[in-house]
Each structure stands twice: as C-alpha cells, then as structure tokens.
Amino acid sequence: MHAHPQHARASGPSRRSVLRGAGAAGLLLGVGGLTACDRRESTAAAQAGPPRRGGRLRIGMVGAGKSESFNPSGAASALINVAQVTAVFDSLVAIGPDLSLRPMLALSWSSDDTATTWTFRLRPGVRWHDGKPFTADDVLYSLNWMSDPTNLLSVAVANVDLPQSAAPDPETVVVRLLRPDLLFPQAIAGTWIVQNRATDFSRPVGTGPFVFDSLMPGQVSVCRRNPHYWDTGKPYVDSLVIQSISDDNARVNALLGSQIDVVAQIPYAQAKAYDGAGLRLLDSPSIAAQGFYMAVDHKPFDDARVRQAMRLLVDRQQLVDVALYGYGTVGNDLFGRGLTYYADDIPQRKRNVAQAKALLAQASHEHGLTIDLETAPAAPGE
C-alpha cells in the first residue's frame, strides 16, 4: 500500500525508511501525508495566466522544538528541517512529482558498463549565496562531509569510494563506488550539497532558491528570495516563512484564520473533513511505504509458510480505506513503486484466506495463530 507524501521534495526520510526495512520480511503497506492551501481566491483565478511574483508565503508545519536547524546533516530527523534546508540548499539531482529524476546542480549523469563509476556534469554559472562560484570541489567536499557516521545523510554515500572519487575539472565529478549500483543517482537525490569547507550552519550559505535570514527554533524561520537563482525567474515569492505549529488543530485553525497560507502534514481525518470545504488539498505520488515487519530469526516468522500466510490474510484495500482514509494505493510487498526498475510485471498479491489457513496448518498451526501487532498514533497506518 503506497501513500502520498507529506512534502514534495522530502525524499530523504522515505529512502531511509526503505533502507531500514532491508533484510526483513515484510507485508508492504503505506505511509504519507497531505498538504492543504488556503483558497481565498477562486481556483479559476489562480489557474489563469502566469504565476504572480512577490509577496510572502507562510507555511505551518509540525515543529521540532530546539532541534530545528538549517544544518543538512540532521535535517531528516524532522520534516520541518527538511523544508528549511531544501529552501536554502540544492541537491545534485531530485526526484520529481512523477518520481522521475530531474537535474538540479548536475545537468547530466551517466555510468560505466559496470555501474561502479558515475560521472556527473555540473550546471555552469551557479553561485553560492555569498557570490562564490559552485564547483566540483564543493561536491567532493560534500560527499566526504556526508560520510561522517554522525551525519544522517551518511547512508546515501556508504557505497562511495571517496579516495578514488575525483574532480577532473570544475564542472565534472567522477564518483567511484565500492559495489555496482544502477540506482546511485536515486540514492543521493535526497541529499544536499554544501559549500567547500562549510562546518557552521547557524547562518547557512547555499545555492538554493532562498537565502537564509533568521531562525527562532520552535517558533519560526524566515528566508528571502535568491535573486540570482540558477533556475531563472524562480522563486516567485519574495520571502518564505515556516512556522512551527505542532498541534494538528492549531495548524488548521491558523490556516482558516489566514495566519498562514499553507499547512503541511494534515492528518488524513482532517483532510477528509475539510476537502472541498473552502480548502484545496494537494497531493502527489510517493515511494514512501509502510509495512508489517516480521522478524525472520524469531518464531513463528522463522517459517516461510507463516510469513506467506500473513501476506495472504490481509485485505489490503480495506487497510488503505480505513487506516489511510483512502489516501494511498495497495502495495505488492515491494518498495519503490514508480521508480525505474520496479517490478511492475509481478501480479498483485490478493487476499486468500483458505490458502493462508492451509499454509499455517502445514507449519503446525492448524488451530490458528495469535499475533500481537504494535501500533502507534504517530501517523496514519502506524
């Protein structure tokens, strides 16, 4: 079961969720969120003509208290940090709304026949917010900086052979891998490039669409438009304000009261309640997924027949409709739907109670099996 994401560009946490599940047998479900925006103007008017420039965009997000920061090394610990960092910093490549890769600081990328050497051609003419030119040295420094075990981005570069990676010229980076990886560009799509020798991110300098202005952790951050952004003409707004509002009802009330313009991380129940009631709900596809994990080294899940029975017992569509309020799609026990090389040709697994009972009987559970499923109110489906 796949769901829609909480943040269009927040791919890093989703990817780590996938990596955490590696090596565990699972029944794949879904996870995600939704955004809503104030509809003070009619949709027809908003869609007519080109986007208007100027103004201030105010976004309400679940706060992270004193841990709120513009430091990319720990951004994935909270979505509000991901949003703030993404406003100031760019990645080499990004995953677009249709889940395809799109160029950012890298204009193109290619691998050798073994998929162990990747060459990235960098976008020329990009400048950091302090006016310095962006070069391949910044990328090499960023890869080494990410490799620190305390950096939450380190998993993305764990397969990079850093001593063998090089910058043959200012606009080219050659990344050597320890093992072949056809999806390496996807692996680094949720990471950010920092300036060569950067260590202090209290006043961050990036190449992104917005320039850092101020941060009051647990309250609000303010960024202003980067007039020299490489994506000519963007961003459209003059300033970006991200407010910390942890209470779900308070965030929606702030939107209804015109205190903010966009509210992120709307609970699915609220999304259902307000959909069409003066608000416009926005969602997009995601590779984010959620599953029931079964410890294959503990009974009864050390028996493959029990694991197979679990996969056959679940009514997946009912879980989408009830646990996710319909904001998701049925998964097929595979991560990465929508990405390149996803096995779309595998038939969708369907519920088959009779076959599940037969498998349990073969595994010496002919009288049934009682299993406790742990849940949490942290997010729908958990």
N, C-alpha and C positions, 0 to 999 in steps of 0.2 A: 504494500500500500504506500503510495507516494503522495506527498502533500506539497502545498505551495509554500514558498519561503517567506521568512519574516523580512528579508532585506534583499533587494535585487542583486547587490554586489557582495553580499556577505557569504562567500563560498568556503572561506576557511574553516569555520566550525563544522559545516556539513561534511567536509572532506575528512576531518579528524574523526568524526563520528563513524565514518565508513572504516577508517583505519583501525579504530578501536575494536571493531567487530571482526577484524581479520583473525582467522584461526578458530572462530567459534561457529558452531552450527546454529542457524537462526531461522526464524519464521518472520519474513520481512513485512513490516507494516509501514507507517509513515509518520512524519513529523513536520511541523512548519508553522507559519503564521500568516498574518494578513495585515495590510495597511488600509487605512481609510482616510479620505481627504474631505475637507470642508467643501460643501457645494453651494457657496454663497452666490456663485454665478451659474447660469444655466450651462448644461453640458454643451448645448449647441453653440453658445457664445464662446466657450472655452476651446472648442474644436475649430472654430472659424479663424482662418488666417494664420500667420506665423506666430510663434511664441512671443510674448511681450517681454521686454527687458526691464530690469530694475526691480526694486522692492526687496523685501526681506522674507525669507522662507523660515518658518518656525516649525520645528518637529518635536513632538513629545515621544520620549522613549523610556523604557524601564531603566531606572537608574542603577548605578553600581557603586554609589557612595564614594568613599575616599579613594577607591581603586580606579576611578575614572581617569583616563590618561590619553595622550596622543602618542604614546610610545608603541610602535608597531609590534614590538617583541611580545607584548602581553595583550594585544588587542582582542584576540579570540576568546578571552575569558568573559567577555560581555559584549552583546550586540551594540550597545551604545558606544563602546570603544571602537568597534569595527566601523561604525558610521563616521565617527570623528576622524579616525586615521584615514579612511578612504577619501574623505573630503580633502585632505592635505597631501596624501601620498598616492603615487601610481604604482601599478604592477607592470611587469613585462608584457603579460597577456591577461585577458579577462574572459570569463565565461558570460556570454550574452544572454538575454532573456530567452532565446531559443535553445540555450545550452551549447551553442557552438562557440569555438574560440574566436576572439576578436583581438586585433592588435592594439596595444597600448604603447608602452615605451619601446617595445620591439615591433618593428614593422613586419618582419617575417621570421620564420624559424624552420629548420629542417634537420634531419638526422642522417647519419651514415647508414649503410646497409644493416649494421648490427644494432642500431638504436642505442648505442653506447656513447656516441658523440653527437651533441646537439649544437648547432650554430644559430645564433640569434643576431639578426641585423637590426641595429638600433635606429630609432627615429632621429633624424638630424635636426639641429636647431632648437632642441629642448633646453630650457634653462631652469635652474633651481630658483626658488623664490628670492634668494639673495643675489640673483643675477649670474651666478657661476654656471658654466656650461655642463650639461649632463653628458657623461662619457661612459665608456665600457669599464673604466676603473671603479665607478660607482657601483656597477653591477657586481663586479668581483668582490668588492668590499662587502656588499650586502649579502652575498652568498656565504661568505666567511662569518659575517656577523650573525646570520641566522643559525649557523651550525652550533652555536653555544647551547649546551643542554638546557640552560635556564630559559632559552628563547622558545616561546610556544610555536614558532614557525619552523623549528629545527626538523620536525618530521618531514617537511617538504624537501629538504636538502640532504636527508640522511643517506641518499644513494649517490650523492655528488662526490666525485673525486676532486676535492678542492685543490690540492697541489698541482694536479695535471690540467686544471682549467686555466684558460688564458684569454688575454685581450690582444689579438694581433694588430688591431688598430682601434682608434677611439670609437668607432661605430660598429664594432664586431666583438661578440663574446662567444668563445668556444667552451662549452661545458662538457666535461668528461664524466661519465657515470661509472659506478662500480659494477653495475649489472644492467643489462638491456632494459629499456623502459619505453614502450611506444607511447605512453601517456604522460611523459615527463612535463610537457607544457601544461597539461591539466593540473599536474601536481603543484606547480608553482603559480597557478592562476590566482590563488588567494593570498599570495604573499606580496609584500610591499618593498620597493627599492628605496633605500635611504642614501643620504649623501656620504661620499667617501670620508671616513674618519669620524662620522657622527656618533656621539655617545650620549649626549644630553638632549632629551626630547621635551624639556619643560617649555621651550619655545621652538617647536619643530620647524624645520625647513624642508619642504617637499617640492615636487614638481606638479602636484595635483591642481584641481580646478579652484580650490580655495586656499587662502593664506591664513595661517593661524593668527588670531587676535587675542583671545583670552579664554581661560578655563577656571571655573569655580567648581571643583569636584563635588558631585552630589547635587548640583544646582543647575548650571548652565555653561555651555561653551559657545563661543562666537567666532566665526571665520568670515573673512571678506573675499570678494571675488578676485581671482587672479587675472589681471588684465592681459597677461602675456601667456595664457594657457595655450598649449600646442594644438588643442582641438579648437580651431579658430571660431570665435563667436560665442564660445561657451565658457563658463556657465551663464545662464540668463539672469539670475538674481544677483543683487549687489552684496547680500550678506546671508549667511546661513547660521541659524540659531538652533541648537539642540538642547532641549530642556529635559532634566531628569524628573520623571514622574512615575514612580514605581507602582502606585495603586491603579489598577485597571479602570475603575470607575472614575477616578480623578482625571486620568488621561482623556477619557471620552468626554467628560464634562468640560475639560479645558478646550476641547475641540468645539463642542456645542456652544460654548460661551465665547468663541472667537479669540481665545487667548493663544491658541496655536493653530497652524494651518493643516498640519498632517499629524496623525497619530499612528505610531508603529506598534507592532506586537499586540494587535487586538485579539482577545480571547475569542474562540470560534463562536461561543454562545452569544457574545455581544455582536459579533459580525452578522450573525443570523438576525438578531433583533433589530439592528439598525440598517441593514441592507435595503436601500430604496427609500429610507425614511429621512430624506434630506442629506444623505451622505453618499459618497461614491466609493465603493470598495475596489481596491486594486490588488490583483494577484498575478503571479507568473509561474511558469513551470520551475521545478527544482529537482536536484538529485538528492535532496535530503530525504532520509528514510529512517524508519524505526522498526525494531524487531523484537520478538521474544527470543532471548538468547538461552541456549541450552548448553550447560557445561558437559562436554563430551567425556570428561575424565571422572564424572560422578554418576552414580546410579540415580535414576533409571536411564539417564540420557547417554550412558556409555554404550547403549544398544541402539544401533542404527534404525531398527524397526520401531522403536519408541519415538525417535525423532521424526521418522517418516509419518507415523500416526498423528503426531502433533500437527504437522503441516496439513494433513488431510482433514482434521477435525474442525478447523476454524472456518467460519463464514466470513470471508474477507470483506465482502461488500457491506455486510452488517457492521463490521468494525469501522469502515470508512464512514458510514452513515451515522453511527451512534458516537463513537469515540472522537471522530474528527468533524462531526456535524456536516459531513458531505464534502468538506474541503480537502479532498485528496483523491487518489486513484489506487486501485488494487495493485499490489506488487506481486512479484513472482519469485521471491526468495533470492533475488539477485540485486545487488546495489548498482547504481549508476544508470538507471533508465534515462534515455535521452542523450547519453554520451556516445561518442564514437566507440565502436566495437562492442556495444551492449548486445547481448544475445537475444534479439527480438524474435528469432525463429523458434525459440523454445516454447512449446504450448503452455498456456496459462494453467497453473495448478488449480484444480477445483475441489470443492468440498466433497468428501466421500466417506461418510460415517461408517458404512459397512466394511469398507476396506481398512479403515483405521482400526476398527474392532478386531478384525482378523489379524492384523499386524501385532496388536497388543497381545492377543491370545498366543501367537507364535513366540512372543517374548516372555511368556509365562505370566501374563497379566490378564488372564481370561476373565477374571472377576472385576476388572476395572483398575483404574489407577487414579489416586488423588494427588493433585499437584497444586501447590500454592504459587500464585502469580503476584509478584510485588508490583504495586502501582504507586503513583505519587501525583499530587495536584499541581506539579510544577508546570506542566504543559499538557494540552490535549493528547490523548493516546498513551500517556505515561502512567 
